[in-house]
Amino acid sequence: MRGYVAIIRDISERKRLEDQLHRIQTLGALGQLAGGIAHDFGNVLTSISGFVEMVLRKVPKGDPLRRYLEPIRKSSLGAAQLVRKLLLFGRQQPFQRVLLDLNPLVEETVEVLDRLLGEDISVILRLEPRLWPIEGDPGTLKQLLTNLLLNARDAMPEGGEIVITTENVRVKAEYCKAHKKAQPGDFVRLSVKDTGLGMDKEVMDRVFEPFFTTKEAGRGSGLRLSVVYGVVKEHGGWINVRSAPKRGSLFKVYLPATPSAAARQEEGKTLVELEGRGEKVLLVEDEEGVREFASEALRGHGYQVFAAPGAEEALALFEREGGEFHVLFSDVVLPDGSGLRLAEELQQRRRGLKVILTSGYIGDRVKGESVRQMGFPLLQKPYSLLELLKVVKEVLKDR
């Protein structure tokens, strides 16, 4: 007589975790690929958008040439948004806090997404004209709004309406008692409301989970709203959701307001106010198109520029000029070294030398956190003429 012993073990949870790990590893590989593509794309865009912006500032408003130049400028803005999406997907977008007005960011994002949303969806903007400034990262905030808008679009397969609202909100302690995630203080509230299919309570409870999706297999990764949640948390805010089946959804994002009006004042600066006074800039950039644009932009606005394609030539230029430079403006990753190491070496040789670093892709070689720890401003590619002039003027203000 023979007997058998059968041991049955439920491994469904293990299989689920293995599947999730596989997805994460796949996303990591795709993220590195996306970051590399974004790096090259960002360099090309910096050159295209920069030169177009410079030409537009010289062409009168009534000139017929503007009819051809404006679409190039708008297309480059849309492409820059795509670069930021790639960097955020690969988690290679360094988080930069700057003072900003949320309204222009909303308007720009809606303009870029206009065709993607479709003709059967109308977008209504209700923006507070005296909105408080916030401190945040423009790239990730645009990604937050992009994800909310695309989520709303998917919830309205037959078309509908999206209402975007910005408001100044003063949150009191009483409100926080009823809402666990809330904090007392002054906040800017960004609301996105759609007339779509809506969600039941079960879906709402899981809507911010990574990889959770109500779509069929192969129709979505479920990362869109988890990214939104991550961006909001990174900015020190919170998000509320209200929805019901067939009654649409309302997402309310709360972002801490800042009492300073510096953001508005900075945005209002003209190019004349950003002119240099003959200060010497050592520009180190290996991409020829970017190097030419930055050189022309700075020379055209009152700076003396000495350009080099790499660290070795930059050191030679520095020695030849006796170290008499006011600013080092260098890419983080150079073909023959690191912009960080170059900055450290030159600051040891010349006390008081200001440093600005730029990058389209930080990657594993040099972390954005290391740049911030050194206290150097990091200008993300693709950057505009105005952004370039502002950051140079800012580092020189205490000179």
Residue pairs with C-beta under 8 A, 6 or more apart in sequence:
20 211
23 211
23 221
27 221
27 223
30 89
30 90
31 89
31 90
31 91
31 92
32 90
32 363
33 90
34 86
34 87
34 89
34 90
34 92
35 86
35 87
35 90
35 92
35 361
35 363
36 361
36 363
37 86
38 83
38 86
38 87
38 90
38 92
38 360
38 361
39 360
39 361
39 363
40 360
41 79
41 82
41 83
41 86
41 360
42 80
42 83
42 360
42 361
42 381
42 382
43 287
43 289
43 290
43 360
43 381
43 382
44 289
45 76
45 79
45 80
45 83
45 381
45 382
46 287
46 289
46 290
46 293
46 360
46 381
46 382
46 383
47 287
47 289
47 290
47 292
47 293
48 72
48 76
49 73
49 76
49 77
49 80
49 382
49 384
50 290
50 293
50 294
50 297
50 382
50 383
50 384
50 385
50 388
51 293
51 296
52 69
52 72
52 73
52 76
53 73
53 384
53 385
53 386
54 293
54 296
54 297
54 300
54 385
55 69
56 66
56 69
56 70
56 73
57 271
57 385
59 65
59 66
59 69
74 111
76 382
77 108
77 112
78 112
79 382
80 382
81 109
81 112
81 142
81 146
83 360
83 381
83 382
84 93
84 139
84 140
84 142
84 143
85 143
85 146
87 93
87 139
87 361
88 139
88 140
88 143
88 227
92 361
92 362
92 363
93 137
93 139
93 140
93 380
94 359
94 362
94 368
94 371
94 372
94 378
94 380
95 137
95 140
95 234
95 368
96 137
96 138
96 139
96 378
96 380
97 135
97 136
97 137
98 135
98 136
98 137
98 138
98 263
99 133
99 134
99 135
99 258
99 260
99 262
99 263
99 266
100 133
100 134
100 135
100 136
100 138
100 141
100 263
101 131
101 133
101 263
101 264
101 267
102 131
102 134
102 141
102 166
102 188
102 190
102 255
103 127
103 128
103 129
103 131
103 166
104 267
105 138
105 141
105 142
105 145
106 125
106 127
106 145
106 164
106 166
106 190
107 125
107 127
108 142
109 142
109 145
109 146
109 149
110 123
110 125
110 149
110 164
113 146
113 149
113 150
114 123
116 150
116 153
117 123
117 149
117 150
117 153
117 162
118 153
118 159
120 158
120 159
120 160
121 153
121 156
121 159
121 160
121 161
121 162
122 160
122 161
122 162
123 149
123 161
123 162
123 163
123 164
124 161
124 162
124 163
124 164
125 164
126 163
126 164
126 165
126 166
127 164
127 165
127 166
128 166
128 167
128 168
130 168
131 166
131 167
131 168
131 188
132 168
132 186
132 188
132 257
132 258
133 257
133 258
133 260
133 261
133 262
133 263
133 264
134 188
134 235
134 255
134 256
134 257
134 258
135 256
135 258
136 235
136 255
137 234
137 235
139 380
140 231
140 234
140 235
141 231
141 235
143 227
143 231
144 227
144 228
144 231
144 232
144 253
145 164
145 190
145 192
147 224
147 225
147 227
147 228
148 192
148 228
148 251
148 253
149 162
149 192
150 224
151 224
151 225
152 162
152 192
152 194
152 196
152 249
153 162
154 196
154 215
154 220
155 194
155 196
155 197
155 198
155 248
155 249
156 194
156 195
156 196
156 197
157 197
160 194
160 195
160 196
160 248
161 194
161 195
162 192
162 193
162 194
162 195
163 191
163 192
163 193
163 194
164 190
164 191
164 192
164 193
165 189
165 190
165 191
165 193
166 188
166 189
166 190
166 191
167 188
167 189
167 191
168 186
168 187
168 188
168 189
168 257
169 186
169 187
169 188
169 189
169 254
170 185
170 186
170 187
171 182
171 183
171 184
171 185
171 186
171 187
171 254
172 184
173 184
175 182
175 184
176 182
176 183
176 184
179 240
181 238
181 239
181 240
182 238
182 254
183 238
183 256
185 256
185 257
186 256
186 257
186 259
187 237
187 254
187 255
187 256
187 257
188 254
188 255
188 256
188 257
189 252
189 253
189 254
189 255
190 252
190 253
190 255
191 250
191 251
191 252
191 253
192 250
192 251
192 253
193 248
193 249
193 250
193 251
194 248
194 249
194 250
195 248
196 248
196 249
197 245
197 246
197 248
198 243
198 244
198 245
198 246
198 247
198 248
198 249
199 207
199 241
199 243
199 244
199 245
199 249
200 244
200 245
203 214
204 241
204 243
206 212
207 225
207 241
208 225
208 226
208 228
208 229
208 239
209 222
209 226
210 222
210 223
210 226
211 221
211 222
211 223
211 226
212 222
212 226
213 219
213 220
213 221
213 222
215 222
228 239
228 251
228 253
229 239
232 238
232 239
232 253
232 254
232 255
235 255
235 256
236 255
236 256
237 253
237 254
237 255
237 256
238 254
239 251
239 252
239 253
239 254
240 251
240 252
240 254
241 249
241 250
241 251
241 252
242 249
242 250
242 252
243 249
243 250
266 390
269 390
271 301
271 386
271 389
273 393
274 301
274 386
274 389
274 390
274 392
274 393
275 301
275 302
276 298
276 301
276 302
276 303
276 392
276 393
276 396
277 302
278 302
278 303
278 304
279 302
279 303
279 304
279 326
279 327
279 396
279 399
280 303
280 304
280 305
280 306
280 321
280 324
280 325
280 326
280 327
281 298
281 303
281 304
281 305
281 306
281 325
281 326
281 327
281 328
281 329
281 392
282 306
282 308
282 314
282 317
282 318
282 325
282 327
282 328
282 329
282 330
282 346
283 291
283 294
283 295
283 298
283 305
283 306
283 307
283 308
283 329
283 330
284 307
284 308
284 309
284 310
284 311
284 314
284 328
284 329
284 330
284 331
284 334
284 339
284 342
285 291
285 294
285 307
285 309
285 329
285 330
285 331
285 358
286 309
286 310
286 331
286 334
286 335
287 331
288 309
290 381
291 307
291 309
294 305
294 307
294 329
294 388
295 305
295 307
297 385
297 388
297 389
298 305
298 388
298 389
298 392
299 305
301 389
303 392
306 317
306 321
306 325
308 314
308 316
308 317
309 335
310 334
310 335
310 336
310 337
311 334
311 336
311 337
311 338
311 339
311 341
311 342
312 336
312 337
314 328
314 330
314 342
315 342
315 345
315 346
318 325
318 346
318 349
318 350
323 346
323 349
323 350
324 350
325 346
325 350
325 353
326 353
326 354
326 396
326 399
327 353
327 354
327 355
327 356
327 392
327 395
327 396
328 342
328 343
328 346
328 353
328 354
328 355
328 356
329 356
329 358
329 392
330 339
330 342
330 343
330 355
330 356
330 357
330 358
331 339
331 357
331 358
331 359
332 338
332 339
332 340
332 357
332 358
332 359
332 362
332 366
332 371
332 378
333 339
333 359
333 361
333 362
333 363
333 365
333 366
334 342
338 365
338 366
339 357
339 366
340 357
340 366
340 370
340 371
340 374
340 376
343 355
343 357
343 374
343 376
344 374
346 353
346 355
347 353
347 355
352 399
354 395
354 396
354 399
355 374
355 376
355 377
355 395
356 376
356 377
356 379
356 391
356 392
356 395
357 371
357 376
357 377
357 378
357 379
358 378
358 379
358 380
358 381
358 383
359 368
359 378
359 380
359 381
360 380
360 381
360 382
362 368
362 371
368 378
371 378
372 378
377 391
377 394
377 395
379 387
379 388
379 391
